[in-house]
Amino acid sequence: MSDMTINPVRQAPAHPPRDAHKRAAMAGLTPFIDALRVPPVLRPGRKEALRGIDIDQTTTWVRLHSELPPTKVWAYDGHYPGPTIEVRRGRRLRVNWNNRLTGAHPVTAFEAKQAVGAPPPTDEPGRRGDGTLLDGVAALPPWTVTHVHGAVTGGGNDGWSENAVLPGDTQRAEYPNDHRATAWWYHDHAMDITRWNVFAGLTGMYLIRDDEEDMLHLPSGRREIPLVIQDRNLDTDAEGRLTGRLLHKTLIGRLDKEGKNVTQPFVGPYTLVNGVIWPYADVEACWYRFRVLNAANSRTFRLRLVDDATGVPVTGAVWQIGSDGGLLPRPVPGDEELSVAPAERMDVLVDFARLRGRTLRLVNADPRVAYPDVMQFRVGAARVPDPFVLPQVISPSFERLTHGSVPAHEHRLIALTPPGAVGNYHPEMWEMREVPEAEVRIPSEGVIQIRGADGTVRTYRRTARMFDDALGHLIRHGDWEQWSFLNLGGISHPMHLHLVDFQVLARHRYPADPNTPYDRDLGGTRAPLDHGGPEPISPGDQGWKDVIQVPPGEMVKVIGRFQGATGRFMYHCHILEHEDMGMMRPFVVMPREVLKFHHHAPGGHGHDGH
């Protein structure tokens, strides 16, 4: 098995094929020799759920690949990823998240320096290239707090980042689970160090079941498999051999004008699925259901299933039936690549009966990726009885929202700036408020003007840019709100709102840095940003979401209802390095009767009007 031949991955016609075998050999590990692990499932009974279950965070050792020494990780209940929690809709669950971690932090943080004119070495295994260890990471204590991503629960149960606990202490939380069937996930959310705590292994899935899902008779049991996808790097010894130790290697680049250092988000050469590097899975020739989660720090995976013998993409066998917030109204063909950004989930069906006896590879079709393989499927040759038939309608209860179908609602604008805004050399997230043009000096720092599709120019002033700035978003419980995310340049940001599911109303093009009226030196626009037309919303993004990709040069409008819980929550970019470096802001949901008397009661945040 160790000298098996790996055929090249054939990319889309616009991209040249890659020699995956040679690339994997350069990475020092043989792909597809380790079986996919499936995390254990926790299905607490009704009484047990109300009494509370204990999930211990422990330090343990796992093998990420059979050719590696054991790797020290932080894990939930000793499993990496943690056990899959499974509950019925409406059944409350109490969890004691017990911090039982011991020893030093299991992650080595290394900052490589970008050589002049050289490509970023972020995809190279080990510490290749000039760089230094990041001071202070080795001394970090096991300070953790668990957030159930997607859960509708009170602010005191949400895993507030600053409410992390040290070893010997417990975070107690409860989850009403009054939500349509979906896949949530849980992970560490400790302030300033989420990128390293999640990297250390603190991740797991959380599934909700309901009657609508049951009626579909979807593949279940051993034919329903979570796929928790992450990328990692590994440290090397003095002789350049892989040690198995987790290496968070980032790149320190420079802005040309300012000469200031900018830390790039982590991307690594090794793709793990359920904690195994480039695993294989033996599957029968029938339908399977895969609950796909991108749990990477920053990498977006453009997933495609290809034939191992030819590299040709598979057609007619892959269907997406759900997104972050639950089932889609109808199945969406997955013949093209499925783009899944950090924290996004996809509910995917694969008809392996069409592929009987074949070997397939799941690859990352992004042509910039040095090592595109994700995992391998080996389809059995025997015919297998399978009563499942793909239904034409997945969720009869689904209702597609429009701006006109939602009651009167607040409008908010959040600008995502490229590195180089005045006083900060990382991307930022600005809360904006519409103001009369006469109230501000134009151009000036923190002021953005936008010419919408109707030709009207609107002026916005920044009201917050850092996490600790004054609270800006006070929301009445039960209200609908439209949030518009405008990416002024740089990279795509996966934006996540705690507490609320939303739908994407629209995508619109606007100029992006560097060819834009937005001036990084100024930190504002020197002329209005002109509307460049609408962009299509992909079928997979037309369902319920809690994370949305916002590419540079786009404004993405989402709408949702803030109901089911009150308290202090947050929204942020789910690139963990960006989140830790300040792209995170609080918001508070309060009963409208109470908010009426609040000293900072909301009083009209304007209309984005685009």
RODO-626328 format. One record per residue (C-alpha): residue in three letters; y, x, z. Coordinates in steps of 0.1 Angstrom, whole numbers, padded with zeros to 4 digits, always signed. Example, Ala and Ser with C-alpha at 12.3 -4.5 7.8 and 13.67 -1.06 7.14 Angstrom:
# residues 2
SITE   code       y       x       z
SITE    ALA   -0045   +0123   +0078
SITE    SER   -0011   +0137   +0071
***
This chain:
# residues 610
SITE   code       y       x       z
SITE    MET   +0000   +0000   +0000
SITE    SER   +0024   +0028   +0008
SITE    ASP   +0025   +0040   -0028
SITE    MET   +0028   +0006   -0044
SITE    THR   +0050   +0004   -0076
SITE    ILE   +0082   -0016   -0072
SITE    ASN   +0096   -0029   -0105
SITE    PRO   +0133   -0028   -0112
SITE    VAL   +0154   -0058   -0104
SITE    ARG   +0169   -0073   -0135
SITE    GLN   +0204   -0085   -0128
SITE    ALA   +0224   -0110   -0147
SITE    PRO   +0229   -0099   -0184
SITE    ALA   +0264   -0086   -0175
SITE    HIS   +0250   -0060   -0152
SITE    PRO   +0225   -0032   -0159
SITE    PRO   +0191   -0033   -0142
SITE    ARG   +0185   -0013   -0111
SITE    ASP   +0155   +0009   -0102
SITE    ALA   +0148   -0006   -0068
SITE    HIS   +0118   +0017   -0062
SITE    LYS   +0138   +0049   -0066
SITE    ARG   +0166   +0035   -0045
SITE    ALA   +0143   +0025   -0017
SITE    ALA   +0127   +0060   -0018
SITE    MET   +0162   +0075   -0014
SITE    ALA   +0166   +0052   +0016
SITE    GLY   +0135   +0068   +0032
SITE    LEU   +0114   +0037   +0037
SITE    THR   +0088   +0019   +0016
SITE    PRO   +0096   -0017   +0009
SITE    PHE   +0072   -0047   +0013
SITE    ILE   +0046   -0031   +0035
SITE    ASP   +0054   -0051   +0066
SITE    ALA   +0047   -0088   +0071
SITE    LEU   +0076   -0112   +0078
SITE    ARG   +0077   -0121   +0115
SITE    VAL   +0085   -0157   +0125
SITE    PRO   +0102   -0161   +0158
SITE    PRO   +0085   -0183   +0184
SITE    VAL   +0098   -0219   +0187
SITE    LEU   +0111   -0235   +0220
SITE    ARG   +0107   -0273   +0221
SITE    PRO   +0118   -0283   +0256
SITE    GLY   +0106   -0317   +0268
SITE    ARG   +0130   -0343   +0279
SITE    LYS   +0127   -0335   +0316
SITE    GLU   +0127   -0298   +0310
SITE    ALA   +0158   -0300   +0288
SITE    LEU   +0177   -0319   +0315
SITE    ARG   +0166   -0296   +0343
SITE    GLY   +0175   -0266   +0322
SITE    ILE   +0156   -0239   +0304
SITE    ASP   +0160   -0202   +0311
SITE    ILE   +0166   -0177   +0282
SITE    ASP   +0168   -0141   +0293
SITE    GLN   +0187   -0115   +0275
SITE    THR   +0166   -0083   +0278
SITE    THR   +0164   -0048   +0266
SITE    THR   +0133   -0043   +0245
SITE    TRP   +0118   -0021   +0218
SITE    VAL   +0107   -0034   +0183
SITE    ARG   +0095   -0019   +0151
SITE    LEU   +0119   -0027   +0123
SITE    HIS   +0096   -0010   +0098
SITE    SER   +0061   +0005   +0102
SITE    GLU   +0074   +0039   +0090
SITE    LEU   +0100   +0040   +0117
SITE    PRO   +0098   +0049   +0154
SITE    PRO   +0105   +0019   +0177
SITE    THR   +0141   +0007   +0179
SITE    LYS   +0158   -0003   +0211
SITE    VAL   +0175   -0037   +0209
SITE    TRP   +0190   -0064   +0230
SITE    ALA   +0171   -0096   +0225
SITE    TYR   +0168   -0132   +0237
SITE    ASP   +0135   -0136   +0256
SITE    GLY   +0124   -0103   +0243
SITE    HIS   +0123   -0114   +0206
SITE    TYR   +0145   -0102   +0177
SITE    PRO   +0157   -0126   +0164
SITE    GLY   +0155   -0148   +0195
SITE    PRO   +0132   -0179   +0197
SITE    THR   +0141   -0208   +0175
SITE    ILE   +0153   -0237   +0197
SITE    GLU   +0143   -0271   +0184
SITE    VAL   +0157   -0304   +0198
SITE    ARG   +0160   -0341   +0188
SITE    ARG   +0193   -0356   +0180
SITE    GLY   +0210   -0370   +0211
SITE    ARG   +0187   -0352   +0237
SITE    ARG   +0209   -0331   +0260
SITE    LEU   +0198   -0296   +0266
SITE    ARG   +0209   -0273   +0295
SITE    VAL   +0204   -0236   +0290
SITE    ASN   +0207   -0208   +0315
SITE    TRP   +0216   -0177   +0294
SITE    ASN   +0206   -0150   +0319
SITE    ASN   +0219   -0115   +0314
SITE    ARG   +0190   -0093   +0323
SITE    LEU   +0200   -0064   +0301
SITE    THR   +0195   -0028   +0313
SITE    GLY   +0205   +0006   +0302
SITE    ALA   +0231   +0019   +0278
SITE    HIS   +0243   +0001   +0247
SITE    PRO   +0216   +0005   +0220
SITE    VAL   +0241   +0010   +0191
SITE    THR   +0256   +0042   +0180
SITE    ALA   +0291   +0037   +0164
SITE    PHE   +0300   +0062   +0138
SITE    GLU   +0332   +0063   +0118
SITE    ALA   +0329   +0081   +0084
SITE    LYS   +0360   +0094   +0068
SITE    GLN   +0366   +0086   +0031
SITE    ALA   +0370   +0116   +0010
SITE    VAL   +0398   +0116   -0016
SITE    GLY   +0385   +0100   -0048
SITE    ALA   +0350   +0095   -0034
SITE    PRO   +0333   +0061   -0033
SITE    PRO   +0328   +0046   +0002
SITE    PRO   +0296   +0060   +0017
SITE    THR   +0289   +0028   +0037
SITE    ASP   +0256   +0020   +0020
SITE    GLU   +0241   +0055   +0026
SITE    PRO   +0215   +0058   +0053
SITE    GLY   +0223   +0078   +0084
SITE    ARG   +0254   +0098   +0092
SITE    ARG   +0259   +0113   +0058
SITE    GLY   +0295   +0123   +0052
SITE    ASP   +0323   +0136   +0075
SITE    GLY   +0330   +0115   +0105
SITE    THR   +0330   +0111   +0143
SITE    LEU   +0314   +0090   +0170
SITE    LEU   +0336   +0062   +0181
SITE    ASP   +0348   +0070   +0216
SITE    GLY   +0338   +0046   +0243
SITE    VAL   +0310   +0026   +0226
SITE    ALA   +0282   +0045   +0244
SITE    ALA   +0298   +0036   +0278
SITE    LEU   +0300   -0002   +0271
SITE    PRO   +0283   -0023   +0298
SITE    PRO   +0260   -0052   +0288
SITE    TRP   +0288   -0078   +0289
SITE    THR   +0277   -0109   +0270
SITE    VAL   +0284   -0145   +0263
SITE    THR   +0264   -0168   +0241
SITE    HIS   +0280   -0192   +0216
SITE    VAL   +0259   -0219   +0199
SITE    HIS   +0275   -0218   +0165
SITE    GLY   +0281   -0254   +0152
SITE    ALA   +0275   -0271   +0185
SITE    VAL   +0297   -0301   +0195
SITE    THR   +0301   -0294   +0232
SITE    GLY   +0329   -0291   +0257
SITE    GLY   +0351   -0261   +0258
SITE    GLY   +0335   -0249   +0291
SITE    ASN   +0301   -0248   +0273
SITE    ASP   +0312   -0232   +0240
SITE    GLY   +0309   -0196   +0250
SITE    TRP   +0345   -0186   +0254
SITE    SER   +0348   -0150   +0244
SITE    GLU   +0365   -0138   +0276
SITE    ASN   +0340   -0156   +0299
SITE    ALA   +0313   -0130   +0293
SITE    VAL   +0290   -0120   +0322
SITE    LEU   +0275   -0088   +0334
SITE    PRO   +0238   -0081   +0342
SITE    GLY   +0225   -0102   +0370
SITE    ASP   +0248   -0131   +0362
SITE    THR   +0241   -0163   +0343
SITE    GLN   +0261   -0183   +0318
SITE    ARG   +0252   -0220   +0322
SITE    ALA   +0259   -0243   +0294
SITE    GLU   +0248   -0277   +0281
SITE    TYR   +0246   -0291   +0246
SITE    PRO   +0246   -0329   +0239
SITE    ASN   +0231   -0324   +0205
SITE    ASP   +0246   -0356   +0192
SITE    HIS   +0246   -0344   +0156
SITE    ARG   +0229   -0351   +0123
SITE    ALA   +0198   -0329   +0116
SITE    THR   +0210   -0294   +0108
SITE    ALA   +0205   -0257   +0115
SITE    TRP   +0229   -0241   +0141
SITE    TRP   +0225   -0206   +0154
SITE    TYR   +0233   -0188   +0186
SITE    HIS   +0247   -0153   +0191
SITE    ASP   +0268   -0132   +0213
SITE    HIS   +0306   -0138   +0212
SITE    ALA   +0320   -0113   +0238
SITE    MET   +0357   -0105   +0233
SITE    ASP   +0364   -0073   +0214
SITE    ILE   +0327   -0062   +0211
SITE    THR   +0309   -0090   +0193
SITE    ARG   +0303   -0067   +0163
SITE    TRP   +0282   -0044   +0184
SITE    ASN   +0265   -0069   +0206
SITE    VAL   +0253   -0090   +0176
SITE    PHE   +0243   -0057   +0159
SITE    ALA   +0222   -0049   +0189
SITE    GLY   +0201   -0080   +0183
SITE    LEU   +0216   -0110   +0201
SITE    THR   +0209   -0137   +0175
SITE    GLY   +0187   -0168   +0172
SITE    MET   +0184   -0201   +0154
SITE    TYR   +0189   -0237   +0168
SITE    LEU   +0175   -0267   +0149
SITE    ILE   +0183   -0303   +0154
SITE    ARG   +0159   -0330   +0141
SITE    ASP   +0167   -0367   +0134
SITE    ASP   +0151   -0398   +0119
SITE    GLU   +0168   -0394   +0085
SITE    GLU   +0153   -0359   +0081
SITE    ASP   +0119   -0372   +0092
SITE    MET   +0119   -0399   +0065
SITE    LEU   +0120   -0371   +0038
SITE    HIS   +0086   -0357   +0049
SITE    LEU   +0099   -0322   +0041
SITE    PRO   +0076   -0292   +0044
SITE    SER   +0070   -0284   +0081
SITE    GLY   +0049   -0263   +0105
SITE    ARG   +0040   -0230   +0089
SITE    ARG   +0056   -0242   +0057
SITE    GLU   +0091   -0243   +0073
SITE    ILE   +0103   -0208   +0079
SITE    PRO   +0136   -0194   +0093
SITE    LEU   +0150   -0165   +0073
SITE    VAL   +0176   -0147   +0094
SITE    ILE   +0191   -0121   +0071
SITE    GLN   +0211   -0091   +0083
SITE    ASP   +0219   -0056   +0070
SITE    ARG   +0217   -0025   +0093
SITE    ASN   +0219   +0013   +0092
SITE    LEU   +0198   +0037   +0111
SITE    ASP   +0207   +0070   +0128
SITE    THR   +0192   +0104   +0118
SITE    ASP   +0182   +0135   +0137
SITE    ALA   +0193   +0171   +0130
SITE    GLU   +0168   +0173   +0101
SITE    GLY   +0180   +0141   +0085
SITE    ARG   +0149   +0120   +0096
SITE    LEU   +0154   +0084   +0105
SITE    THR   +0152   +0079   +0143
SITE    GLY   +0151   +0041   +0143
SITE    ARG   +0183   +0039   +0165
SITE    LEU   +0208   +0013   +0153
SITE    LEU   +0238   +0029   +0136
SITE    HIS   +0270   +0010   +0132
SITE    LYS   +0286   +0032   +0105
SITE    THR   +0320   +0021   +0092
SITE    LEU   +0344   +0037   +0069
SITE    ILE   +0379   +0049   +0078
SITE    GLY   +0401   +0046   +0048
SITE    ARG   +0439   +0050   +0044
SITE    LEU   +0466   +0028   +0030
SITE    ASP   +0484   +0048   +0003
SITE    LYS   +0520   +0040   +0013
SITE    GLU   +0518   +0041   +0051
SITE    GLY   +0490   +0067   +0055
SITE    LYS   +0476   +0046   +0083
SITE    ASN   +0438   +0044   +0091
SITE    VAL   +0420   +0011   +0083
SITE    THR   +0385   +0005   +0095
SITE    GLN   +0363   -0013   +0069
SITE    PRO   +0338   -0039   +0080
SITE    PHE   +0302   -0028   +0084
SITE    VAL   +0277   -0029   +0055
SITE    GLY   +0244   -0011   +0056
SITE    PRO   +0216   +0000   +0033
SITE    TYR   +0187   -0018   +0050
SITE    THR   +0182   -0055   +0047
SITE    LEU   +0163   -0071   +0075
SITE    VAL   +0147   -0106   +0075
SITE    ASN   +0137   -0118   +0109
SITE    GLY   +0141   -0083   +0122
SITE    VAL   +0119   -0066   +0096
SITE    ILE   +0132   -0043   +0069
SITE    TRP   +0122   -0055   +0034
SITE    PRO   +0092   -0076   +0046
SITE    TYR   +0067   -0095   +0025
SITE    ALA   +0054   -0130   +0031
SITE    ASP   +0021   -0145   +0019
SITE    VAL   +0027   -0181   +0009
SITE    GLU   +0005   -0208   -0006
SITE    ALA   +0011   -0224   -0040
SITE    CYS   +0030   -0254   -0026
SITE    TRP   +0064   -0264   -0014
SITE    TYR   +0081   -0244   +0014
SITE    ARG   +0113   -0250   +0034
SITE    PHE   +0134   -0220   +0043
SITE    ARG   +0162   -0222   +0068
SITE    VAL   +0184   -0194   +0056
SITE    LEU   +0210   -0178   +0079
SITE    ASN   +0233   -0150   +0071
SITE    ALA   +0236   -0132   +0104
SITE    ALA   +0252   -0100   +0090
SITE    ASN   +0284   -0085   +0104
SITE    SER   +0302   -0088   +0071
SITE    ARG   +0280   -0088   +0040
SITE    THR   +0278   -0118   +0017
SITE    PHE   +0244   -0121   +0001
SITE    ARG   +0241   -0134   -0035
SITE    LEU   +0205   -0145   -0033
SITE    ARG   +0183   -0148   -0063
SITE    LEU   +0145   -0152   -0067
SITE    VAL   +0131   -0129   -0094
SITE    ASP   +0096   -0122   -0108
SITE    ASP   +0084   -0089   -0094
SITE    ALA   +0066   -0079   -0127
SITE    THR   +0095   -0085   -0150
SITE    GLY   +0127   -0088   -0129
SITE    VAL   +0135   -0121   -0147
SITE    PRO   +0151   -0147   -0125
SITE    VAL   +0129   -0177   -0115
SITE    THR   +0141   -0211   -0127
SITE    GLY   +0132   -0246   -0118
SITE    ALA   +0116   -0238   -0084
SITE    VAL   +0145   -0234   -0060
SITE    TRP   +0166   -0262   -0046
SITE    GLN   +0193   -0263   -0019
SITE    ILE   +0191   -0295   +0002
SITE    GLY   +0215   -0286   +0031
SITE    SER   +0244   -0266   +0042
SITE    ASP   +0260   -0256   +0076
SITE    GLY   +0265   -0291   +0089
SITE    GLY   +0234   -0309   +0076
SITE    LEU   +0216   -0323   +0046
SITE    LEU   +0233   -0326   +0012
SITE    PRO   +0235   -0360   -0005
SITE    ARG   +0212   -0347   -0034
SITE    PRO   +0192   -0316   -0041
SITE    VAL   +0212   -0288   -0059
SITE    PRO   +0193   -0266   -0083
SITE    GLY   +0191   -0229   -0072
SITE    ASP   +0185   -0213   -0106
SITE    GLU   +0218   -0194   -0102
SITE    GLU   +0224   -0171   -0073
SITE    LEU   +0230   -0187   -0039
SITE    SER   +0260   -0172   -0022
SITE    VAL   +0258   -0172   +0016
SITE    ALA   +0286   -0155   +0036
SITE    PRO   +0283   -0143   +0072
SITE    ALA   +0274   -0173   +0095
SITE    GLU   +0267   -0197   +0066
SITE    ARG   +0234   -0215   +0066
SITE    MET   +0214   -0229   +0037
SITE    ASP   +0185   -0253   +0037
SITE    VAL   +0164   -0243   +0008
SITE    LEU   +0131   -0257   -0008
SITE    VAL   +0109   -0235   -0031
SITE    ASP   +0081   -0250   -0052
SITE    PHE   +0056   -0221   -0052
SITE    ALA   +0031   -0243   -0070
SITE    ARG   +0051   -0235   -0102
SITE    LEU   +0046   -0198   -0093
SITE    ARG   +0009   -0197   -0084
SITE    GLY   -0006   -0162   -0083
SITE    ARG   +0027   -0144   -0089
SITE    THR   +0046   -0119   -0068
SITE    LEU   +0083   -0126   -0064
SITE    ARG   +0113   -0108   -0049
SITE    LEU   +0143   -0122   -0032
SITE    VAL   +0172   -0099   -0041
SITE    ASN   +0209   -0096   -0035
SITE    ALA   +0224   -0100   -0070
SITE    ASP   +0257   -0084   -0061
SITE    PRO   +0259   -0054   -0085
SITE    ARG   +0278   -0033   -0059
SITE    VAL   +0248   -0033   -0036
SITE    ALA   +0229   +0000   -0036
SITE    TYR   +0197   -0014   -0023
SITE    PRO   +0194   -0050   -0036
SITE    ASP   +0159   -0060   -0023
SITE    VAL   +0158   -0086   +0005
SITE    MET   +0121   -0095   +0008
SITE    GLN   +0089   -0102   -0013
SITE    PHE   +0068   -0134   -0016
SITE    ARG   +0031   -0131   -0026
SITE    VAL   +0020   -0165   -0039
SITE    GLY   -0017   -0174   -0035
SITE    ALA   -0038   -0180   -0066
SITE    ALA   -0056   -0211   -0053
SITE    ARG   -0044   -0246   -0060
SITE    VAL   -0033   -0263   -0028
SITE    PRO   -0031   -0301   -0022
SITE    ASP   +0006   -0309   -0015
SITE    PRO   +0018   -0345   -0011
SITE    PHE   +0055   -0335   -0010
SITE    VAL   +0077   -0347   -0039
SITE    LEU   +0113   -0337   -0042
SITE    PRO   +0134   -0368   -0036
SITE    GLN   +0164   -0376   -0058
SITE    VAL   +0184   -0385   -0027
SITE    ILE   +0183   -0363   +0004
SITE    SER   +0209   -0379   +0027
SITE    PRO   +0216   -0416   +0020
SITE    SER   +0241   -0416   +0050
SITE    PHE   +0263   -0388   +0035
SITE    GLU   +0298   -0398   +0026
SITE    ARG   +0320   -0375   +0005
SITE    LEU   +0356   -0374   +0019
SITE    THR   +0388   -0374   -0001
SITE    HIS   +0423   -0370   +0010
SITE    GLY   +0429   -0407   +0005
SITE    SER   +0398   -0419   +0022
SITE    VAL   +0407   -0402   +0055
SITE    PRO   +0432   -0418   +0079
SITE    ALA   +0467   -0403   +0084
SITE    HIS   +0462   -0368   +0096
SITE    GLU   +0479   -0335   +0105
SITE    HIS   +0483   -0307   +0080
SITE    ARG   +0481   -0270   +0090
SITE    LEU   +0485   -0238   +0070
SITE    ILE   +0468   -0205   +0080
SITE    ALA   +0477   -0174   +0059
SITE    LEU   +0452   -0145   +0057
SITE    THR   +0471   -0113   +0050
SITE    PRO   +0458   -0081   +0035
SITE    PRO   +0460   -0048   +0056
SITE    GLY   +0494   -0034   +0059
SITE    ALA   +0515   -0062   +0074
SITE    VAL   +0543   -0049   +0095
SITE    GLY   +0530   -0034   +0127
SITE    ASN   +0493   -0038   +0120
SITE    TYR   +0470   -0020   +0096
SITE    HIS   +0441   -0045   +0095
SITE    PRO   +0440   -0080   +0080
SITE    GLU   +0457   -0107   +0100
SITE    MET   +0455   -0144   +0104
SITE    TRP   +0489   -0161   +0106
SITE    GLU   +0496   -0197   +0118
SITE    MET   +0524   -0211   +0097
SITE    ARG   +0548   -0239   +0102
SITE    GLU   +0569   -0256   +0075
SITE    VAL   +0606   -0253   +0081
SITE    PRO   +0638   -0261   +0061
SITE    GLU   +0648   -0232   +0039
SITE    ALA   +0682   -0230   +0056
SITE    GLU   +0666   -0222   +0089
SITE    VAL   +0653   -0188   +0078
SITE    ARG   +0665   -0157   +0060
SITE    ILE   +0647   -0152   +0026
SITE    PRO   +0631   -0128   +0021
SITE    SER   +0621   -0118   +0057
SITE    GLU   +0591   -0109   +0077
SITE    GLY   +0567   -0137   +0085
SITE    VAL   +0582   -0161   +0059
SITE    ILE   +0562   -0174   +0030
SITE    GLN   +0573   -0197   +0002
SITE    ILE   +0548   -0216   -0019
SITE    ARG   +0555   -0236   -0051
SITE    GLY   +0528   -0263   -0052
SITE    ALA   +0512   -0281   -0080
SITE    ASP   +0540   -0307   -0080
SITE    GLY   +0566   -0279   -0085
SITE    THR   +0581   -0283   -0050
SITE    VAL   +0588   -0251   -0031
SITE    ARG   +0580   -0252   +0006
SITE    THR   +0590   -0226   +0031
SITE    TYR   +0568   -0216   +0060
SITE    ARG   +0575   -0194   +0091
SITE    ARG   +0549   -0176   +0110
SITE    THR   +0544   -0189   +0145
SITE    ALA   +0514   -0167   +0156
SITE    ARG   +0496   -0137   +0144
SITE    MET   +0476   -0123   +0173
SITE    PHE   +0449   -0139   +0195
SITE    ASP   +0471   -0136   +0226
SITE    ASP   +0502   -0152   +0210
SITE    ALA   +0514   -0185   +0224
SITE    LEU   +0490   -0215   +0218
SITE    GLY   +0500   -0233   +0186
SITE    HIS   +0474   -0258   +0177
SITE    LEU   +0472   -0287   +0202
SITE    ILE   +0449   -0315   +0188
SITE    ARG   +0445   -0351   +0198
SITE    HIS   +0408   -0359   +0205
SITE    GLY   +0395   -0381   +0177
SITE    ASP   +0422   -0371   +0152
SITE    TRP   +0415   -0360   +0116
SITE    GLU   +0432   -0328   +0105
SITE    GLN   +0435   -0309   +0072
SITE    TRP   +0436   -0271   +0075
SITE    SER   +0445   -0250   +0045
SITE    PHE   +0435   -0213   +0044
SITE    LEU   +0456   -0192   +0020
SITE    ASN   +0442   -0157   +0013
SITE    LEU   +0471   -0135   +0002
SITE    GLY   +0449   -0105   -0008
SITE    GLY   +0422   -0081   +0002
SITE    ILE   +0387   -0094   +0006
SITE    SER   +0371   -0128   +0010
SITE    HIS   +0371   -0142   +0045
SITE    PRO   +0344   -0166   +0058
SITE    MET   +0365   -0189   +0081
SITE    HIS   +0348   -0207   +0109
SITE    LEU   +0361   -0235   +0132
SITE    HIS   +0344   -0241   +0165
SITE    LEU   +0336   -0277   +0175
SITE    VAL   +0342   -0294   +0142
SITE    ASP   +0323   -0300   +0109
SITE    PHE   +0345   -0303   +0079
SITE    GLN   +0344   -0309   +0041
SITE    VAL   +0361   -0289   +0014
SITE    LEU   +0388   -0311   -0003
SITE    ALA   +0401   -0286   -0028
SITE    ARG   +0404   -0250   -0040
SITE    HIS   +0436   -0238   -0057
SITE    ARG   +0446   -0204   -0072
SITE    TYR   +0476   -0185   -0060
SITE    PRO   +0487   -0149   -0067
SITE    ALA   +0471   -0123   -0045
SITE    ASP   +0481   -0088   -0035
SITE    PRO   +0488   -0064   -0051
SITE    ASN   +0502   -0084   -0081
SITE    THR   +0520   -0110   -0060
SITE    PRO   +0554   -0119   -0046
SITE    TYR   +0539   -0113   -0012
SITE    ASP   +0552   -0079   -0001
SITE    ARG   +0530   -0060   +0024
SITE    ASP   +0559   -0037   +0034
SITE    LEU   +0581   -0067   +0042
SITE    GLY   +0553   -0089   +0056
SITE    GLY   +0566   -0120   +0036
SITE    THR   +0572   -0133   +0001
SITE    ARG   +0601   -0121   -0021
SITE    ALA   +0597   -0151   -0044
SITE    PRO   +0576   -0183   -0042
SITE    LEU   +0538   -0180   -0047
SITE    ASP   +0532   -0201   -0078
SITE    HIS   +0503   -0226   -0080
SITE    GLY   +0478   -0213   -0106
SITE    GLY   +0456   -0244   -0110
SITE    PRO   +0425   -0258   -0092
SITE    GLU   +0392   -0241   -0088
SITE    PRO   +0359   -0260   -0088
SITE    ILE   +0341   -0267   -0055
SITE    SER   +0305   -0257   -0058
SITE    PRO   +0279   -0284   -0052
SITE    GLY   +0266   -0266   -0022
SITE    ASP   +0301   -0265   -0007
SITE    GLN   +0305   -0303   -0011
SITE    GLY   +0285   -0311   +0020
SITE    TRP   +0293   -0307   +0057
SITE    LYS   +0304   -0272   +0066
SITE    ASP   +0316   -0251   +0096
SITE    VAL   +0322   -0219   +0076
SITE    ILE   +0340   -0216   +0043
SITE    GLN   +0345   -0187   +0020
SITE    VAL   +0382   -0180   +0012
SITE    PRO   +0384   -0155   -0016
SITE    PRO   +0416   -0135   -0023
SITE    GLY   +0441   -0155   -0044
SITE    GLU   +0428   -0189   -0032
SITE    MET   +0440   -0217   -0010
SITE    VAL   +0410   -0236   +0004
SITE    LYS   +0417   -0270   +0020
SITE    VAL   +0392   -0285   +0045
SITE    ILE   +0393   -0317   +0065
SITE    GLY   +0374   -0327   +0096
SITE    ARG   +0376   -0349   +0127
SITE    PHE   +0380   -0333   +0161
SITE    GLN   +0359   -0355   +0182
SITE    GLY   +0329   -0354   +0206
SITE    ALA   +0344   -0329   +0231
SITE    THR   +0376   -0316   +0245
SITE    GLY   +0388   -0282   +0258
SITE    ARG   +0399   -0248   +0245
SITE    PHE   +0381   -0235   +0214
SITE    MET   +0388   -0210   +0187
SITE    TYR   +0387   -0204   +0150
SITE    HIS   +0383   -0171   +0133
SITE    CYS   +0371   -0150   +0104
SITE    HIS   +0333   -0146   +0108
SITE    ILE   +0334   -0110   +0096
SITE    LEU   +0326   -0097   +0131
SITE    GLU   +0348   -0066   +0127
SITE    HIS   +0378   -0088   +0116
SITE    GLU   +0371   -0111   +0145
SITE    ASP   +0371   -0083   +0170
SITE    MET   +0402   -0068   +0155
SITE    GLY   +0423   -0099   +0159
SITE    MET   +0415   -0125   +0132
SITE    MET   +0408   -0151   +0159
SITE    ARG   +0431   -0178   +0174
SITE    PRO   +0427   -0205   +0201
SITE    PHE   +0432   -0243   +0197
SITE    VAL   +0430   -0270   +0223
SITE    VAL   +0416   -0305   +0220
SITE    MET   +0429   -0331   +0245
SITE    PRO   +0428   -0368   +0250
SITE    ARG   +0458   -0383   +0232
SITE    GLU   +0469   -0401   +0264
SITE    VAL   +0471   -0368   +0282
SITE    LEU   +0486   -0348   +0254
SITE    LYS   +0515   -0373   +0254
SITE    PHE   +0527   -0357   +0286
SITE    HIS   +0520   -0321   +0277
SITE    HIS   +0549   -0297   +0279
SITE    HIS   +0540   -0283   +0245
SITE    ALA   +0530   -0315   +0228
SITE    PRO   +0526   -0312   +0190
SITE    GLY   +0556   -0325   +0171
SITE    GLY   +0550   -0324   +0134
SITE    HIS   +0536   -0293   +0118
SITE    GLY   +0547   -0302   +0083
SITE    HIS   +0527   -0310   +0052
SITE    ASP   +0512   -0283   +0031
SITE    GLY   +0519   -0305   +0000
SITE    HIS   +0500   -0283   -0025
***
